[in-house]
């Protein structure tokens, strides 16, 4: 709800907020990566994680797996 409201704010002309919105997206991605890493550390499979995220296990592993 908060993100949708922020998007409406940007859409109505607050162009300066657009940059902050992309920064927020980066923060959310980092939080998801941290959560996935924690789940993996606790023994959850890529299939379980992918299922909750609505993607295949391969897609989850490619997106949030260890970066080389």
Buried (B, 14 or more C-beta within 10 A) or exposed (E): EEEEEBEEEBEEEEEEBEEEBEEBEEEEEEEEBEEBEEBBEEEEEBEBBBEEBEBEBEEBBEBBBEEE
